[in-house]
Amino acid sequence: MAYDLIIAGGTIATASDIFSCDIGIRDGVIVALGHDLGAASETIDAAGKLVLPGGIDSHVHIAQPSGEGIVMADDFASGTLSAAFGGNTTVMPFCVQEKGVSLRETVKAYHGLADGRCHVDVAFHLVISDPTEQVLGQDLPALIEDGYTSFKVFMTYDGLALNDRQMLEVMSVARETGALVMVHAENYDAIRFLTDRLERGGQIAPKFHGTSRPIPVEREATHRAISLAELVDVPVMIVHVSNREAMEEIARARSRGLKVYGETCPQYLVLTEADMDGLNMEGAKYVCSPPPRDYASQQACWEGLENGIFSVFSSDHCPFRYDDPAGKLTPKGKTSFRWVPNGIPGVETRLPILFSEGVGKGRITLNQFVALSSTNHAKTYGLTRKGSIAIGMDADIAIWDPQREVTISQSLMHHGADYTPYEGIKVKGWPATTILRGRIVVRDGQAAGAPMQGLYIARERSALAAPAGQLPTPFEPAGRYR
């Protein structure tokens, strides 16, 4: 029985097992696991390499409206190419509703930006900024039924922040439809209060971005988001958690049986607030929200990955150019940190940083790495054919060289930004070959030159959206080889 592709001789890791065998792929699907599988149109020798499920980055921002005069650095072509070079085979960007704009029209327009321009598969989260009766009663439930089964709400930012009543209304729709709510938890009024005080005192450099968004701003909003979710009895994912205090809110909620989950990101593991204190505007390169914290917060986030407070590890890739008035160097007259676009690039470096700092330094196991980088994302967001190496799953595979040592540099990146905030960080372990549904996208560190064949993936309901009163356990192993 001939295969389209065989991956031979590698060490395979899933969220539960580590084993050696060959993988037979046909029509984009894994159809055989074993030895001496026979003939194939192509065989990849993976001896000495790790063969892992392709990464799933469930929190990226691509081609997203970012405010007047500000342009995001990645379109779908560059953003998904960067993802592929980082060992990812699926990314999940946000389709952002702007106030006064139909949610249906927003989705249609976003598909227009993505269709035919993706190197890896994509699935969209929705962002609800204008929860009108039309949105709540018709558009959102219909879109959830169509496979847009998760949406994000913001507790901060002009034009995006929802008040508590609006949060409850949107959460109620999620409760009725089985959707998953993602929450950006920062207190909008507190940030504006602190920002105004800092500016009046002339404290406008990028480093004061962190001062305007201290840990209590995130802790309070996390507690409030959990309380609102408890009122409605709906599961929530608190995204990009940066510190121990917010983690403790999640842990307390879960100890009471609430369906509350957490996500963290590379910037909270390897960057600190000191990075925003660069000369002139250099610190703007590190401005993101929540901001990087201190060393103690880094250690706390590692603990959260180790002990399961965080079930997913995402990049929050949100790229802007630095040396550009439409990016981090904001237009003349807008010199305060207030106007620096929030976000940093990171989809290409997410997995090497986690592998090197996590697996390489003994903080997490290889199985945990697979769960945090792929399997749990698939289970959390309803990507039922992705996230594991098992018969019947999409042949989304990353072949890793665990011994390759790389110093991260902008010269290696494929994103649209003109810098990487992780410049100079040394990592050990790097994705060499990325395979999407059996087609090679990146081969031995070079673009394979194949046409862009990434697809939009409609999703099932989240594994977290269990019936009322039942605490789901969605992070069991996704599949075993026996």
VOLUM-203548 format. One record per residue (C-alpha): residue in one letter; x, y, z; residue number from 0. Coordinates in Angstrom, 3 decimals. Layout:
BEGIN
 type       c1       c2       c3 seq
    a        X        Y        Z NUM
...
***
This chain:
BEGIN
 type       c1       c2       c3 seq
    m    0.000    0.000    0.000   0
    a    1.759    3.177   -1.168   1
    y    1.753    6.403    0.839   2
    d    2.171    9.971   -0.249   3
    l    4.753   10.514    2.489   4
    i    6.531    8.469    5.128   5
    i    8.402   10.055    8.017   6
    a   10.889    7.419    9.101   7
    g   13.214    6.855   12.009   8
    g   12.233    9.745   14.267   9
    t   11.278    9.892   17.931  10
    i    7.590   10.743   18.175  11
    a    6.163   12.618   21.141  12
    t    2.513   13.260   21.971  13
    a    0.975   14.765   25.087  14
    s    1.099   11.313   26.701  15
    d    3.768    9.153   25.050  16
    i    7.243    9.074   23.553  17
    f    7.988    6.276   21.107  18
    s    9.789    5.380   17.892  19
    c    8.022    4.390   14.705  20
    d    7.381    5.539   11.139  21
    i    4.395    7.620   10.079  22
    g    2.480    6.877    6.891  23
    i    0.511    9.756    5.356  24
    r   -2.070    9.652    2.585  25
    d   -4.391   12.391    1.331  26
    g   -3.239   14.725    4.098  27
    v   -4.120   12.322    6.926  28
    i   -2.057   10.037    9.166  29
    v   -3.106    6.540    8.130  30
    a   -0.388    4.313    9.599  31
    l    2.009    4.168   12.547  32
    g    4.495    1.343   12.557  33
    h    7.697   -0.001   11.065  34
    d    8.577   -1.089    7.531  35
    l    5.507    0.598    6.110  36
    g    6.505    0.025    2.504  37
    a    6.585    2.390   -0.463  38
    a    5.866    6.111   -0.535  39
    s    6.150    8.893   -3.066  40
    e    8.596   10.513   -0.652  41
    t   10.320    9.441    2.544  42
    i   11.806   11.850    5.067  43
    d   14.624   10.480    7.196  44
    a   13.970   11.849   10.690  45
    a   16.713    9.881   12.465  46
    g   18.022   11.869   15.413  47
    k   15.056   14.241   15.248  48
    l   11.887   14.728   17.273  49
    v    8.612   14.314   15.384  50
    l    5.922   16.393   17.084  51
    p    2.375   17.541   16.341  52
    g    2.475   20.836   14.493  53
    g    2.229   23.773   16.832  54
    i   -1.132   25.486   17.307  55
    d   -0.884   29.131   18.299  56
    s   -4.347   30.053   19.500  57
    h   -3.609   33.723   20.180  58
    v   -2.228   35.768   17.288  59
    h   -3.136   39.105   15.715  60
    i   -2.843   39.400   11.934  61
    a   -4.083   42.135    9.569  62
    q   -6.113   43.620   12.391  63
    p   -7.354   47.228   12.612  64
    s   -5.152   48.942   15.195  65
    g   -6.232   52.566   15.405  66
    e   -5.911   55.686   13.307  67
    g   -2.494   55.994   11.687  68
    i   -1.305   52.603   12.963  69
    v   -0.679   49.655   10.632  70
    m   -0.126   46.075   11.759  71
    a    3.074   44.648   10.290  72
    d    1.769   41.224    9.234  73
    d   -0.802   40.299    6.635  74
    f   -1.880   36.669    6.383  75
    a    0.906   35.739    3.962  76
    s    3.776   36.972    6.137  77
    g    2.181   36.052    9.452  78
    t    1.441   32.455    8.487  79
    l    4.859   32.020    6.836  80
    s    6.482   33.140   10.069  81
    a    4.272   30.686   11.938  82
    a    5.359   27.818    9.684  83
    f    9.044   28.581   10.230  84
    g    8.325   28.443   13.952  85
    g    6.993   24.886   13.731  86
    n    3.303   25.847   13.697  87
    t    0.642   24.389   11.414  88
    t   -2.426   26.248   12.704  89
    v   -2.876   29.792   13.983  90
    m   -5.959   31.460   15.399  91
    p   -6.174   35.220   14.796  92
    f   -8.925   37.560   15.972  93
    c  -11.681   38.885   13.744  94
    v  -12.345   42.242   15.417  95
    q  -15.752   43.866   15.277  96
    e  -15.479   47.653   15.238  97
    k  -18.277   49.653   16.815  98
    g  -21.128   50.312   14.428  99
    v  -20.062   47.563   12.028 100
    s  -22.083   44.405   11.450 101
    l  -20.517   41.291   12.906 102
    r  -21.408   39.329    9.766 103
    e  -19.778   41.944    7.535 104
    t  -16.715   41.940    9.762 105
    v  -16.310   38.177    9.356 106
    k  -16.806   38.367    5.593 107
    a  -14.192   41.104    5.239 108
    y  -11.658   39.213    7.362 109
    h  -12.061   36.097    5.255 110
    g  -11.345   38.278    2.244 111
    l   -7.969   39.157    3.736 112
    a   -7.107   35.528    4.515 113
    d   -8.479   33.453    1.641 114
    g   -5.706   32.075   -0.566 115
    r   -2.981   33.842    1.432 116
    c   -2.184   31.349    4.201 117
    h    0.835   29.055    4.491 118
    v   -0.760   27.217    7.447 119
    d   -4.336   26.558    8.487 120
    v   -6.295   29.254   10.317 121
    a   -9.378   29.490   12.498 122
    f  -10.879   32.738   13.717 123
    h  -11.875   33.897   17.163 124
    l  -14.408   36.719   17.190 125
    v  -13.923   39.933   19.165 126
    i  -17.184   41.465   20.378 127
    s  -16.935   45.230   20.853 128
    d  -20.508   46.294   20.073 129
    p  -22.965   43.836   21.669 130
    t  -26.171   45.179   20.177 131
    e  -29.466   43.309   20.291 132
    q  -28.817   42.190   16.706 133
    v  -25.400   40.830   17.625 134
    l  -26.532   39.101   20.809 135
    g  -29.816   37.766   19.507 136
    q  -28.970   36.755   15.962 137
    d  -25.484   37.300   14.559 138
    l  -23.364   35.811   17.337 139
    p  -25.457   32.651   17.915 140
    a  -25.562   32.007   14.158 141
    l  -21.800   32.433   13.787 142
    i  -21.146   30.105   16.709 143
    e  -23.330   27.516   14.983 144
    d  -21.219   28.035   11.839 145
    g  -18.020   27.078   13.689 146
    y  -16.778   30.346   15.204 147
    t  -16.999   28.746   18.624 148
    s  -14.890   31.135   20.700 149
    f  -14.858   34.859   21.161 150
    k  -12.862   37.412   23.098 151
    v  -14.000   40.331   25.205 152
    f  -11.820   43.201   26.374 153
    m  -11.956   44.946   29.733 154
    t   -9.703   47.743   28.453 155
    y   -8.811   49.792   25.328 156
    d  -10.751   52.612   23.694 157
    g  -13.409   51.228   21.373 158
    l  -13.103   47.672   22.697 159
    a  -13.763   47.692   26.449 160
    l  -17.107   46.287   27.584 161
    n  -18.751   47.280   30.844 162
    d  -19.876   44.652   33.324 163
    r  -23.457   44.536   32.033 164
    q  -22.243   44.026   28.482 165
    m  -19.861   41.299   29.683 166
    l  -22.755   39.503   31.344 167
    e  -24.908   39.770   28.212 168
    v  -22.172   38.334   26.000 169
    m  -21.340   35.594   28.492 170
    s  -25.018   34.644   28.543 171
    v  -24.899   34.005   24.799 172
    a  -21.878   31.779   25.348 173
    r  -23.733   29.900   28.081 174
    e  -26.702   29.290   25.772 175
    t  -24.655   28.246   22.737 176
    g  -21.699   26.347   24.217 177
    a  -19.099   28.884   23.097 178
    l  -15.901   29.663   25.000 179
    v  -15.232   33.199   26.265 180
    m  -11.688   34.571   26.253 181
    v  -11.026   37.609   28.447 182
    h   -8.372   40.309   28.283 183
    a   -8.391   41.225   31.978 184
    e   -7.126   44.723   32.802 185
    n   -9.042   47.498   34.560 186
    y   -9.725   50.226   31.977 187
    d  -10.570   53.030   34.401 188
    a   -7.554   52.337   36.597 189
    i   -5.239   52.410   33.565 190
    r   -6.672   55.726   32.388 191
    f   -6.374   57.192   35.893 192
    l   -2.732   56.151   36.239 193
    t   -1.868   57.217   32.683 194
    d   -3.281   60.693   33.234 195
    r   -1.279   61.106   36.447 196
    l    1.949   59.934   34.822 197
    e    1.543   62.262   31.869 198
    r    0.828   65.239   34.108 199
    g    4.112   64.500   35.849 200
    g    6.031   64.332   32.570 201
    q    6.574   60.597   32.875 202
    i    5.912   59.656   29.262 203
    a    8.797   57.341   28.237 204
    p    7.958   53.768   27.158 205
    k    9.020   52.359   30.527 206
    f    6.029   54.085   32.133 207
    h    3.709   51.862   30.105 208
    g    4.369   49.215   32.756 209
    t    3.805   51.711   35.559 210
    s    0.387   52.538   34.121 211
    r   -0.647   48.871   34.138 212
    p    0.652   47.441   37.444 213
    i   -0.205   43.997   38.745 214
    p   -3.290   45.131   40.752 215
    v   -4.883   46.338   37.486 216
    e   -4.667   42.802   36.096 217
    r   -5.468   41.040   39.358 218
    e   -8.668   43.032   39.951 219
    a   -9.933   42.539   36.410 220
    t   -9.160   38.819   36.562 221
    h  -11.170   38.521   39.780 222
    r  -14.054   40.523   38.287 223
    a  -14.094   38.511   35.048 224
    i  -14.234   35.280   37.041 225
    s  -17.033   36.638   39.229 226
    l  -19.102   37.613   36.193 227
    a  -18.516   34.200   34.630 228
    e  -19.589   32.558   37.875 229
    l  -22.869   34.486   37.826 230
    v  -23.639   33.170   34.354 231
    d  -22.030   29.734   34.888 232
    v  -19.910   29.869   31.766 233
    p  -16.302   28.708   31.227 234
    v  -13.709   31.423   30.626 235
    m  -10.119   31.520   29.435 236
    i   -8.082   34.335   31.011 237
    v   -5.529   35.157   28.338 238
    h   -1.913   36.404   28.546 239
    v   -1.594   36.131   32.335 240
    s    1.615   37.800   33.520 241
    n    1.943   37.379   37.278 242
    r    1.365   35.306   40.388 243
    e   -1.511   37.381   41.774 244
    a   -3.683   36.843   38.684 245
    m   -2.702   33.169   38.688 246
    e   -3.906   32.877   42.275 247
    e   -7.313   34.211   41.268 248
    i   -7.550   31.443   38.662 249
    a   -6.374   28.794   41.129 250
    r   -8.901   29.875   43.771 251
    a  -11.711   29.782   41.247 252
    r  -10.768   26.309   40.079 253
    s  -10.513   25.061   43.662 254
    r  -14.193   26.024   43.987 255
    g  -15.094   23.998   40.913 256
    l  -15.381   26.915   38.485 257
    k  -14.503   26.443   34.835 258
    v  -11.659   28.960   34.635 259
    y   -8.541   28.425   32.556 260
    g   -5.354   30.338   31.943 261
    e   -2.904   31.171   29.182 262
    t    0.566   32.694   29.343 263
    c    3.090   33.807   26.725 264
    p    6.860   33.955   26.066 265
    q    7.182   37.628   27.009 266
    y    6.279   36.754   30.585 267
    l    8.978   34.075   30.758 268
    v   12.035   35.827   29.286 269
    l   11.368   39.600   29.233 270
    t   11.054   41.995   32.172 271
    e    9.923   45.562   32.779 272
    a   13.566   46.629   32.509 273
    d   13.431   45.927   28.769 274
    m   11.079   48.894   28.329 275
    d   13.727   51.227   29.788 276
    g   15.771   51.517   26.579 277
    l   17.447   54.653   25.255 278
    n   15.168   57.150   23.508 279
    m   12.191   55.120   22.205 280
    e   13.941   51.725   22.095 281
    g   11.826   50.569   25.007 282
    a    8.763   50.814   22.754 283
    k    9.866   47.548   21.154 284
    y    8.760   45.754   24.315 285
    v    5.449   47.529   24.922 286
    c    2.613   45.002   25.149 287
    s   -0.343   44.478   27.455 288
    p   -0.189   43.242   30.080 289
    p    3.433   44.421   30.226 290
    p    6.420   42.255   31.111 291
    r    6.846   42.182   34.891 292
    d    9.773   41.335   37.186 293
    y   11.892   38.238   37.751 294
    a    9.547   36.947   40.483 295
    s    6.639   37.093   38.049 296
    q    8.689   35.167   35.483 297
    q    9.242   32.417   38.026 298
    a    5.558   32.394   38.889 299
    c    4.564   31.945   35.258 300
    w    6.949   29.020   34.948 301
    e    5.270   27.486   38.000 302
    g    1.910   28.001   36.308 303
    l    3.097   26.038   33.275 304
    e    4.527   23.284   35.445 305
    n    1.494   22.821   37.695 306
    g   -1.316   23.259   35.154 307
    i   -2.671   26.708   36.032 308
    f   -1.879   27.466   32.393 309
    s   -3.253   24.895   29.990 310
    v   -2.126   26.707   26.819 311
    f    0.989   28.648   25.851 312
    s    0.466   31.199   23.087 313
    s    2.545   33.959   21.519 314
    d    0.049   36.849   21.526 315
    h    1.841   37.715   18.279 316
    c    0.854   41.330   17.626 317
    p    3.454   42.785   15.245 318
    f    4.192   46.419   14.490 319
    r    7.197   47.917   12.808 320
    y    9.495   49.872   15.112 321
    d   11.205   52.312   12.754 322
    d    7.945   53.522   11.245 323
    p    5.568   56.375   12.223 324
    a    2.695   53.968   11.476 325
    g    4.139   51.615   14.082 326
    k    6.018   51.879   17.376 327
    l    7.529   55.279   16.509 328
    t    4.249   57.101   16.771 329
    p    3.434   60.252   14.791 330
    k    4.940   63.626   15.693 331
    g    3.168   65.221   18.620 332
    k    2.165   61.875   20.166 333
    t    5.232   61.242   22.276 334
    s    3.712   59.540   25.324 335
    f    3.774   55.796   25.978 336
    r   -0.030   56.095   25.753 337
    w    0.196   56.163   21.951 338
    v    2.682   53.321   21.427 339
    p    0.840   50.389   19.778 340
    n    0.449   47.536   22.228 341
    g    1.970   44.323   20.958 342
    i    5.126   42.497   19.974 343
    p    5.945   39.854   17.339 344
    g    6.514   36.305   18.521 345
    v    4.755   33.560   16.541 346
    e    8.059   32.299   15.105 347
    t    9.938   32.232   18.416 348
    r    7.188   30.920   20.745 349
    l    8.077   27.252   20.453 350
    p   11.900   27.488   20.421 351
    i   11.778   29.603   23.596 352
    l    9.442   27.171   25.375 353
    f   11.432   24.139   24.198 354
    s   14.811   25.534   25.176 355
    e   13.863   27.234   28.444 356
    g   11.294   24.605   29.382 357
    v   12.286   21.147   28.151 358
    g   15.995   21.931   27.800 359
    k   16.298   23.250   31.344 360
    g   14.117   20.592   32.949 361
    r   11.210   22.850   33.869 362
    i    8.664   20.864   31.827 363
    t    8.703   17.469   30.143 364
    l    8.583   16.892   26.398 365
    n    4.999   15.634   26.824 366
    q    4.055   18.853   28.599 367
    f    5.652   20.814   25.776 368
    v    3.436   19.042   23.237 369
    a    0.337   19.607   25.361 370
    l    1.061   23.298   25.958 371
    s    2.070   24.022   22.378 372
    s   -0.497   21.974   20.437 373
    t   -2.747   19.332   22.000 374
    n   -4.445   21.500   24.607 375
    h   -5.078   24.267   22.070 376
    a   -6.877   21.766   19.841 377
    k   -9.030   20.489   22.688 378
    t   -9.738   23.933   24.099 379
    y  -10.863   25.425   20.795 380
    g  -12.567   22.524   19.046 381
    l   -9.914   21.596   16.456 382
    t  -10.839   17.942   16.577 383
    r   -8.512   16.691   13.828 384
    k   -5.416   18.488   15.055 385
    g   -3.001   18.510   17.962 386
    s   -1.784   14.917   18.083 387
    i   -0.025   12.228   16.082 388
    a   -2.577    9.446   15.754 389
    i   -4.315    7.558   12.968 390
    g   -7.073    9.648   11.444 391
    m   -5.629   13.008   12.468 392
    d   -4.519   15.671   10.005 393
    a   -0.868   15.140    9.082 394
    d    0.239   18.398   10.707 395
    i    3.765   17.653   11.867 396
    a    6.891   19.532   12.929 397
    i   10.245   17.768   12.796 398
    w   12.613   19.255   15.375 399
    d   16.397   19.231   15.696 400
    p   16.728   19.112   19.495 401
    q   20.476   19.798   19.373 402
    r   20.531   22.836   17.110 403
    e   21.728   25.961   18.900 404
    v   20.445   29.291   17.600 405
    t   20.835   32.881   18.695 406
    i   17.514   34.539   17.944 407
    s   17.955   37.425   15.534 408
    q   15.748   39.577   13.316 409
    s   17.816   38.301   10.365 410
    l   16.283   34.852   10.914 411
    m   12.682   36.006   11.166 412
    h    9.995   35.872    8.467 413
    h    7.402   38.181   10.033 414
    g    6.576   41.642    8.730 415
    a    8.017   43.504   11.724 416
    d   11.492   45.047   11.520 417
    y   12.698   43.676   14.876 418
    t   12.264   40.817   17.318 419
    p   11.965   41.549   21.041 420
    y   13.875   38.341   21.673 421
    e   17.039   39.507   19.874 422
    g   20.147   37.827   21.260 423
    i   18.407   35.100   23.281 424
    k   20.215   31.780   22.816 425
    v   18.080   28.677   22.429 426
    k   18.789   24.980   21.935 427
    g   16.253   23.092   19.819 428
    w   14.753   24.409   16.586 429
    p   12.049   23.268   14.138 430
    a   13.634   22.054   10.907 431
    t   10.693   20.867    8.786 432
    t    7.017   21.811    8.976 433
    i    4.351   19.686    7.290 434
    l    0.756   20.830    6.791 435
    r   -1.761   18.083    6.016 436
    g    1.027   16.008    4.458 437
    r    2.516   18.852    2.376 438
    i    5.962   20.203    3.216 439
    v    5.866   23.948    3.887 440
    v    9.352   24.346    5.374 441
    r   12.072   21.812    4.569 442
    d   15.344   21.784    6.506 443
    g   14.949   25.413    7.460 444
    q   14.105   26.659    3.972 445
    a   10.778   27.527    2.373 446
    a    9.678   24.553    0.299 447
    g    8.247   26.803   -2.399 448
    a    4.839   25.115   -2.378 449
    p    1.726   27.184   -3.140 450
    m   -0.060   28.633   -0.127 451
    q   -2.501   25.873    0.819 452
    g   -3.583   26.872    4.300 453
    l   -7.329   26.491    4.877 454
    y   -9.869   28.117    7.135 455
    i  -11.052   25.534    9.709 456
    a  -14.575   25.662   11.123 457
    r  -14.541   24.300   14.658 458
    e  -16.594   22.171   16.994 459
    r  -17.659   23.385   20.437 460
    s  -14.874   23.658   22.984 461
    a  -14.154   20.670   25.182 462
    l  -14.402   23.116   28.088 463
    a  -18.031   24.035   27.442 464
    a  -19.523   21.316   29.639 465
    p  -23.095   21.342   30.954 466
    a  -23.786   23.468   34.009 467
    g  -22.233   22.138   37.188 468
    q  -19.843   19.738   35.466 469
    l  -16.162   20.590   35.593 470
    p  -14.650   19.311   32.339 471
    t  -11.254   17.661   32.149 472
    p  -10.398   18.222   28.501 473
    f   -6.648   17.785   28.690 474
    e   -6.362   14.034   28.745 475
    p   -4.026   12.465   26.139 476
    a   -5.304   12.928   22.610 477
    g   -4.164    9.568   21.249 478
    r   -1.787    6.682   21.832 479
    y    0.380    4.459   19.710 480
    r    0.253    0.874   20.846 481
***
